[in-house]
Amino acid sequence: MTTWLITGCSTGLGRHLAQAVLEAGFNAVVGFHETLRNELGADGIRVTVIEPGAVWTEFGRNVPEQALRPVKQVAP
């Protein structure tokens, strides 16, 4: 029997730039995958949504300090 795994990833990076658009996209990814999980689970298809938390890396070193404040509150 073949096992199918559908995986999606959402992220919070950059939410301060265009929050409404990014929030809509985030919810679309999560909602779509949760619906797939409900509809396809009985057929043996597993669906996973990866929702990473805030992680401090050098990736944002050129981002203005003001934009990083919300991230630092979650991942000091």
Backbone as CSV, one residue per row, in Angstrom:
resi,resn,N_x,N_y,N_z,CA_x,CA_y,CA_z,C_x,C_y,C_z
1,MET,0.833,-1.182,0.000,0.000,0.000,0.000,0.879,1.247,0.000
2,THR,0.560,2.185,-0.844,1.308,3.429,-0.929,0.827,4.405,0.132
3,THR,1.768,5.049,0.811,1.425,6.069,1.794,1.727,7.432,1.194
4,TRP,0.752,8.295,1.220,0.921,9.657,0.727,1.067,10.596,1.915
5,LEU,1.943,11.563,1.790,2.113,12.589,2.814,2.140,13.940,2.114
6,ILE,1.197,14.792,2.450,1.143,16.142,1.900,1.568,17.086,3.011
7,THR,2.568,17.904,2.734,3.111,18.792,3.755,3.064,20.235,3.275
8,GLY,2.685,21.129,4.160,2.706,22.558,3.868,3.437,23.271,4.983
9,CYS,3.912,24.459,4.700,4.629,25.228,5.714,4.120,26.659,5.713
10,SER,3.861,27.151,6.895,3.485,28.556,7.036,4.573,29.236,7.849
11,THR,4.675,30.530,7.715,5.703,31.249,8.445,5.202,32.620,8.853
12,GLY,5.802,33.168,9.873,5.424,34.492,10.336,6.411,35.565,9.928
13,LEU,7.445,35.217,9.176,8.481,36.168,8.793,7.889,37.310,7.972
14,GLY,8.154,38.500,8.371,7.734,39.656,7.604,6.304,40.101,7.827
15,ARG,5.650,39.614,8.846,4.246,39.973,9.065,4.052,41.475,9.236
16,HIS,5.062,42.187,9.643,4.912,43.618,9.866,4.788,44.406,8.567
17,LEU,5.182,43.841,7.435,5.182,44.581,6.176,3.789,44.732,5.582
18,ALA,3.077,43.666,5.447,1.734,43.689,4.858,0.903,42.651,5.594
19,GLN,0.597,42.941,6.832,0.011,41.945,7.719,-1.274,41.339,7.183
20,ALA,-2.153,42.122,6.593,-3.432,41.580,6.126,-3.222,40.523,5.047
21,VAL,-2.354,40.813,4.095,-2.097,39.866,3.004,-1.406,38.618,3.535
22,LEU,-0.407,38.788,4.367,0.320,37.644,4.904,-0.554,36.797,5.814
23,GLU,-1.389,37.437,6.606,-2.287,36.695,7.494,-3.290,35.884,6.685
24,ALA,-3.802,36.470,5.615,-4.737,35.743,4.750,-4.050,34.540,4.114
25,GLY,-2.825,34.729,3.657,-2.079,33.621,3.066,-1.779,32.530,4.075
26,PHE,-1.383,32.931,5.278,-1.108,31.974,6.351,-2.345,31.138,6.653
27,ASN,-3.474,31.816,6.831,-4.710,31.096,7.139,-5.164,30.223,5.978
28,ALA,-4.892,30.651,4.759,-5.243,29.833,3.597,-4.440,28.535,3.588
29,VAL,-3.142,28.624,3.864,-2.296,27.422,3.895,-2.772,26.463,4.977
30,VAL,-2.985,26.982,6.170,-3.408,26.134,7.288,-4.790,25.545,7.032
31,GLY,-5.730,26.377,6.629,-7.091,25.904,6.385,-7.165,24.879,5.273
32,PHE,-6.432,25.106,4.194,-6.418,24.171,3.078,-5.893,22.806,3.507
33,HIS,-4.797,22.797,4.245,-4.215,21.527,4.672,-5.074,20.820,5.719
34,GLU,-5.704,21.574,6.601,-6.599,20.936,7.573,-7.802,20.311,6.865
35,THR,-8.308,20.982,5.834,-9.416,20.427,5.058,-8.973,19.170,4.320
36,LEU,-7.793,19.209,3.713,-7.268,18.011,3.047,-7.141,16.855,4.027
37,ARG,-6.643,17.144,5.230,-6.491,16.101,6.247,-7.839,15.456,6.550
38,ASN,-8.865,16.274,6.726,-10.198,15.743,7.030,-10.780,14.944,5.873
39,GLU,-10.579,15.408,4.653,-11.188,14.761,3.498,-10.424,13.529,3.025
40,LEU,-9.106,13.521,3.187,-8.296,12.444,2.622,-7.791,11.438,3.646
41,GLY,-7.960,11.735,4.925,-7.465,10.844,5.977,-8.024,9.443,5.889
42,ALA,-9.286,9.299,5.533,-9.907,7.977,5.434,-9.289,7.144,4.317
43,ASP,-8.638,7.804,3.354,-7.992,7.097,2.247,-6.529,6.788,2.539
44,GLY,-6.082,7.056,3.758,-4.705,6.759,4.142,-3.714,7.843,3.758
45,ILE,-4.210,8.998,3.331,-3.322,10.097,2.966,-3.151,10.995,4.182
46,ARG,-1.910,11.163,4.600,-1.606,11.996,5.765,-1.254,13.402,5.309
47,VAL,-1.762,14.386,5.997,-1.504,15.783,5.659,-0.961,16.474,6.899
48,THR,0.143,17.188,6.731,0.791,17.859,7.845,0.989,19.332,7.516
49,VAL,0.782,20.185,8.488,1.095,21.604,8.352,2.204,21.908,9.347
50,ILE,3.284,22.469,8.862,4.398,22.843,9.726,4.251,24.331,10.027
51,GLU,4.134,24.663,11.303,3.991,26.050,11.727,5.144,26.388,12.665
52,PRO,6.293,26.752,12.101,7.452,27.007,12.952,7.260,28.236,13.819
53,GLY,7.826,28.178,15.008,7.811,29.335,15.893,8.942,30.273,15.524
54,ALA,9.049,31.348,16.245,10.113,32.316,15.979,11.460,31.730,16.390
55,VAL,12.431,31.878,15.526,13.790,31.402,15.776,14.740,32.526,15.390
56,TRP,15.643,32.858,16.271,16.585,33.929,15.984,17.752,33.387,15.172
57,THR,17.971,33.967,13.986,19.095,33.604,13.125,19.703,34.882,12.566
58,GLU,20.777,34.749,11.824,21.406,35.893,11.165,20.637,36.328,9.915
59,PHE,19.606,35.573,9.536,18.829,35.876,8.338,18.294,37.307,8.362
60,GLY,17.915,37.787,9.511,17.318,39.113,9.612,18.272,40.209,10.024
61,ARG,19.565,40.004,9.872,20.521,40.987,10.383,20.399,42.355,9.707
62,ASN,19.843,42.417,8.503,19.677,43.701,7.819,18.277,44.281,7.975
63,VAL,17.451,43.631,8.783,16.097,44.119,9.031,16.175,45.217,10.093
64,PRO,15.472,46.324,9.901,15.520,47.405,10.898,15.101,46.923,12.286
65,GLU,15.727,47.481,13.312,15.458,47.089,14.701,13.974,47.198,15.045
66,GLN,13.325,48.234,14.563,11.899,48.426,14.853,11.068,47.239,14.347
67,ALA,11.427,46.682,13.220,10.688,45.551,12.660,10.939,44.270,13.436
68,LEU,12.088,44.166,14.109,12.434,42.948,14.837,11.841,42.892,16.239
69,ARG,11.343,43.973,16.761,10.823,43.981,18.132,9.780,42.901,18.389
70,PRO,8.768,42.721,17.516,7.785,41.656,17.787,8.417,40.267,17.815
71,VAL,9.423,40.022,16.959,10.088,38.718,16.921,10.888,38.502,18.194
72,LYS,11.588,39.510,18.665,12.408,39.382,19.870,11.557,39.121,21.112
73,GLN,10.315,39.567,21.095,9.436,39.305,22.229,9.091,37.824,22.316
74,VAL,9.059,37.140,21.180,8.723,35.716,21.143,9.973,34.863,21.279
75,ALA,11.056,35.246,20.603,12.308,34.475,20.612,13.448,35.405,20.989
76,PRO,13.635,35.644,22.282,14.669,36.594,22.725,16.075,36.147,22.367
